């Protein structure tokens, strides 16, 4: 099946006359189609994502951020009943049309506007981080909930953090829940994945002050200078940070807890600490 560009789908191109470009699409109507089965597999299994080097993104906004960050698009699944018009990025060779009932079966979440993309994953190495002068870096050690990681990335984007480093991760960086919670910030904030030991060396080599968020032997966060190169390090809500980070820290900081509970959600804590750094740098 083919569609003229002037109808529903347009290929982004340098060409002046886009009406002469033909986009070939394939129609899929069955949930037993191998491409649909693999799409579901990529959404549900981190092992499949690792082995194939692929992951899934739903929604226009998230896909636009992803492509703007240089990810390679493999294929698109579009629902004509929900996606009335869309500019297909140049270079995509596989576009599959699926009916609304099938789209709702394979879509991981609601409100994704009728578009699902399969993209190639990237490596996230420390040495590839484009750090500016006096960077604000967020480090998360062994945080296991993808929703928390996604929320931290969203706050990091809002606060203009230079990077987020995920140490000894317990969740897949391309988990659909993480991408959803980040609303695309996974693709707008430079992210690296590394061991805690290697990250500590990396930060010290670059002269970054290491501030560990912890209750023990700590000072209120607003008493600590965050104007220079700073790494805010946070662990899990249940166990906190490992001794490795506590010993490597230049200072231990805490958020005062004035109620009966002794901790905040890690994503809320990260946002508070990042915006203190923003306040000090203004």
C-alpha positions, 0 to 999 in steps of 0.5 A, a space after each residue: 500500500 502506498 500513500 501520497 505525501 500530500 495526504 496523511 504522511 510527509 517525509 521530512 526532506 531537503 527537497 522543494 517539491 515534497 508532493 513527488 515523494 512516495 511513502 510506502 507503508 505496510 498494513 498490519 491487522 493481526 496481533 499474531 504478526 511477528 512484528 507486533 509480537 516483537 514490538 510487545 517483547 521490546 516493551 516488556 523484556 529488558 533482555 530483548 532490548 539488550 540483545 536486539 539493541 532496540 527500544 520503544 518510544 511512544 508519542 510525538 513529543 518523546 519521539 521528537 526529543 529522541 530524534 533531536 538527540 541523534 537516535 536512529 529510527 528503525 521503524 514506525 507503527 502508526 494508527 491512521 484513526 488516531 494520527 491524522 497527519 505526521 511528518 515522517 523523519 527522513 531515513 525511516 524505511 519501515 512504516 506500519 499502519 495498524 488499526 485502532 483496536 490493535 494500537 490500543 493493545 500494543 500501546 504501553 500507555 494512553 494518550 500517545 497520539 497513535 504513533 509508536 517508534 522502534 529505535 536503536 539504543 546508545 552506549 552511555 559512557 562517562 567519557 562521552 559526557 559533554 561537561 561544561 565548566 562548573 557542571 551540576 551533575 546528579 549521581 544516582 546509586 542503585 535506584 531501582 524504580 524506573 519511575 523515580 529515575 524518570 522523574 529525576 531526569 525530568 527535574 534535571 532537565 528543568 534545572 539545567 543539570 549538565 548530566 545524570 550518572 546512574 551507578 550500578 543500575 537496578 533498572 533498564 535505562 530504556 524501560 518504558 516506565 522510565 521513558 514515560 516518567 521522564 516525558 522525554 528527558 532521557 533524551 534531553 539530558 546527557 546520561 551515563 551508566 557506570 560503576 560507583 568506583 569508576 564514577 568517583 574517579 571520574 568526578 575527582 579527576 574533574 575537580 567536582 565537589 562530591 555531596 552525598 545526601 544522607 542523614 548521618 553526620 550531615 549538614 543542611 543542604 543550604 549551608 553547602 557551596 554548590 557554585 562550582 563543579 558539583 556532583 549531588 549523589 543520592 541512593 535508594 530510599 530504603 538503604 541510602 548510599 553505600 560506604 564507598 560514596 560516604 567515604 569519597 564525599 567532600 561533604 554530607 548534606 541533608 534535607 531537614 525533615 520537620 515531620 514524623 517521617 525521616 525521608 522524601 522520595 528520591 526524585 523529590 529530594 533530587 529536585 530540591 537539591 538541584 534547585 538549591 544549586 540553581 539558586 546559588 548560581 544565579 
